Amino acid sequence: MFRFFLFALLIWVPAHAWADQDQESGRWLTVWAGMLPIILAAPHGGRAAVPGIVVRRGVGVPQFTTERDSNTAELAELIGVKVAALLGTRPFLVIAHFERKFIDPNRTENSAFESAAAKPYYDAYHSAMKDALNRVRQRWGGGLLLDIHGQRTEPDTIFRGTNNGKSTAWLRRRFGLAAIAGAKSILGQMAAKGYRVEPTDDHERRYTGGYTTQTYGSHRGSEVDAIQLEFGAHLRKSSNLDRTATDLAHAIEIFAREYLPITPHAWRRPGVISGTLAAWRESRLHFVGFYQIRWFVGEAALVPIESWAGSFHKLLSAV
């Protein structure tokens, strides 16, 4: 019966549609449907030019820039893979692959693009963000959003941005400043590993957070706390990415076990099957259009599968 149900689903969605969707959508966004109350976002690491969309000029836009935050897309995905290995399942992930000079998803709509044709790409990014926040809030009652960025002013420094505490209001109410800057906070752990972290006090001066933290932080009633992390250029060099991602993933693990509603567990095959089907049932009407979906199926090892067809083929062979 189970095989028949899956076979019917495969017939229902034509294989060529999956292939076309993967080929087209993979250029613009990477989205993971997570199973942890953790969201990783990277709006400024994209390298893809978008045909038919004019380059932004930024007339009248304050603090305007089109500069790419180099390697932040790669860093965010690598962090996600390492967090999944440490906590036994994966976080949510939203990465923009279009270049910032065409669309800046970390801006208000009025400042984000200058061509009407760019709006669907902008909307797709924020639809994915809203969907992730809603799922975290509904499943766990709250969680954490880490917005991954890059800065060039201090190449070995990580700057924190929470709109001076506003976007982490829920976390602060429950646990105080210790959850933001204490020994088991993410940046507290990074400092303990030898990284330079700013600010060292509770006052954010240089990087205070952007549109993402302002829009999706817990001060908006989302119950998901948002922190912008600005990584120095040295920490984002290709030769340093693995170390930076590894250290941050370990810091996230310690923070999550202390402050987030997670239950560590090892995935077993029956749980993977039901979990994947449940996620498919929830996601099939949401993850369309510009989204690239990546599923993980396995036991101790997490194996990436690049399409819906691949996921169901894996499931069929496991039953």
N, C-alpha and C positions, 0 to 999 in steps of 0.2 A: 504493500500500500504506500509506504513511504517513498519507494523508488518511483512508483507511478506518479505520485504528487510532484516530485521533483522533475520527472520527465515532462509532465504537463506544463510546468513552469518554463522549462527550456523551450518548449514548442511555442508558448505564449509570447515570449520575447524573442524575436528573430536574432540569430547569431550575428548577422551583418550589422544590426543596430548596435550591439555591444561593441563590435570592432570600430564602427564609425564614431561612436561616442568616445571610446578610449582614445582614438587617434586625435580627435578634435579637442576634447576637454582636457587631456593631459597637458596641453600647452599653456593653459591659463590658470588652473587651480589644482592643488592636491588637497584632498579632504579625507580624513580618517574619521570614521564613526567609532568613538572610543568606548571603553568599558571602565574608565576611571574618572573621578571628578576633577580632571586636569585637562586644560585646553592650552595647546601651544599654537601661537599665530606668528606669521612672518609676512608682513605686507609689502616690504621694500626690497626683497632679494631677487625679484624677477628679472629675467634676461630677454624675454620674448617681445619682439616688436608686434604690435597689433595692427593689421592692415586696415586702411581706411580711417584711422584715427589720428588727428593732428597732435603734434607735440605740444605740451602745455607751455605757455609763456609766463603765466603767473602774474599777470598785470593786476595790481591791487591786492594780491594774496600775501599776507604777512608770513615772514620766515619761509619764503618760497624756496624750494630746491627740487631738482629732478635727479639728484645723485642716488645711485644704487647703494644700498647697504650690503656690500659685497659679502657673499657666502652666508648670509643669514638664512636663506631658504635651505641650503644644505645643512647648516647648523641646527635649525629647528627640527628637520626630519631625523637627523642623527640623534638628537636628544630624545626624540620620540621613540626611536628603536631601542635606545639604551634604557629608558624608563620602563618600556615594556618588558625588557629582559629582567630588570630588577624587581618589578612589582607583579610580574606574572601575566599582565594584560596591558593593553595599550591605552594611551591618552587620546583625546581628540586632537586633531591637527588641521589647521587651515593655512595653506601657503598660496600666495599670489605669484604666478609666474610671468605675468605681464610686467613690462618695464614701468618704473615709476614715472618716467617722463611722459607716458601716455595717460596713466591712471594712478592716482595715489589713494589707496583705500583707507589710509590713516588720516583722511581729511573729511570735512563735511562735503556733501554732494556738490555744493556750489563752488568749492575750491578743488575738487578732486580731479576734474577733467574739463576739457573745453570743446568736446565734440559729442553731439547727441548719441552717436553710435557707440560711445564708450559706456553709456549708462548700464546696459545689461551686464557688463563685466564687473562693474562696481557693485551692482545689486547682487550678483551671484556671490561675490565675496562676503557681503554682509548677511545674505541669507544663510550662508554656511555658518557664519559666526553666531547668528541668532539661534539657529537650529541647535548648535552645540551647547549654547548657554541654556536653552530650554530643557534639553535632555539632562544636563548636569543638575539643574535645579529640580526637575521632576524625579530623577532617580535617587539623588543623594541629598537633596535639600540645600546644597551649596557646594562650592568648589573654588578652584583657582584657575585664572587665566594668566598666562605668561606671554607677553607681547615682545617678540624678539627683534631687536634693532641693532644697528651699528653706528659707532661714532669715531671720529678721527682726531678729536682734540687731545685725548689721552690714550695712547695705544694699548696700554696695559691695564686699563681701568674698566670696571663694570659700574655703570650708573643706574641707580634705582629711580623709577618715576611712578608715583602713586597719586599725583595731584595733591601732594602734601597730605597724604593720609586719607583723602576722600574715597578713592577707589578701592581701598582696603578697609572700609568702615566696619563691615560685618566681622571680619577677622579680628580687628582691634577691639571691638566690643566684647568678643568672646574670650580673647586670650591676651589682649594688651599688646604693647609694642614688642614684646618678646617674639611674637609670631612674625614680625617684619624684620627685626634686626637682632634678635637674640641668638643664642648658641645653636638652636635647632631650626632657625629660619633658613631660608635658601641662601640669602646673602651672608648670613652669619657663618654658614658652613663653607661658603666660597672663601670668605676671609680667613677662616681657619686653615684652608688649604694653601694659603699664601697669595691669593688674589687681592689686588687693591680694589676696594669697594667704596663707592661714594653714594650718598653722604654717609658719614660716620655717626651723625646725629639724626634727629627726626625732621630736619628741615632740608627739603630738596631745593637746590638753587639753580643748577644748570639744566638738567633734564628732569622735568616735572611730570611727564606723561603727556600723551597726545589724545587724538580723537578716540582711539580705541579704549583707553582707560577711562576717558571722560564719559563715553557712551555706555560701556558695558560693565563698569565697576559696580561694586555692591552699594555705593551711595545712591544708585539709581533704583534700588530695590531688587536687583537681580539675584542677590544672595551669592553671587560669584565675585570673589575679590580679584582685582586686576592689577598686575604689576608690569610696568614697562622695564625691560632690561636692555641697556645700551652697552654693547660689547665693543671694546677698543679694537682697532685694526689689527694689532698684533695677535689678539686672541682669536681673530677670525681668519688668520692666514691658513692656507690649505694644510700646511705642515703642522698646525696647532689645533685644527678643528676637532680631531678625535679626542685629544686631551681635554679641551674645553667642554665638549659634549659629555664626556665621561664624568668629569668632575661635577658638572651641573646636574646630571642625571642622579648621581649619588646624593647631592644636596637636596634634590626634589624628593627622592625616596625618604630621606630622614624627615624632612618637613611633612610629607604626606602621612607617614606613620604616626607623627605626633599631633597633627592638626586637622587632617582631612578624614572624612568618614569612609575609609577603605577597609576591606578585609582581605589581607594577602592570601593568595591561594595559587596552587599549581593547576594549570588547565589540564583536564583529562579529556579524552576524545569525546565521550558522550556530551559533556558540557560544551565543548567547542561546537558540536553539531547543532545543539539546540540554541546556543547563543548566537551562532551565525544566522540561523533561520529566523530567530526572533528579530535580530537586527535588520535582516532583509525585509521582513514584514513591515517594520517600522519605517525603513528608509526608502522603500521602493518608489514612493510618491514624492520624495524630497530630493534625493541625490540624482538629479537629472541635469541636462543642459551642459553646463560648463565643468561639471565635477569629474574628477578622476577618483575612482573608488579603489582602495586597497584593503583587502581582507587578509587576516592572519589565521591560518588553520594549522594546528599541530598540538603537540603535548608540551614538553619542556622547551623545545626550540620553536621559534615563531617564524613561519615561512611566508614571505610576501607572495600574493597572487594578484595578478594585474587586471582581471576582468571578472564580471559576473559569471561568464561562462566557465572560466577557470575555477571559480569558487564552487560552483555546483558540480563540476566534474570531480573535483577533489572530494566533495561530500558524498557523491554517489559511490566513489571507489572506497570510501571509509565505512559504508553501511553494510 
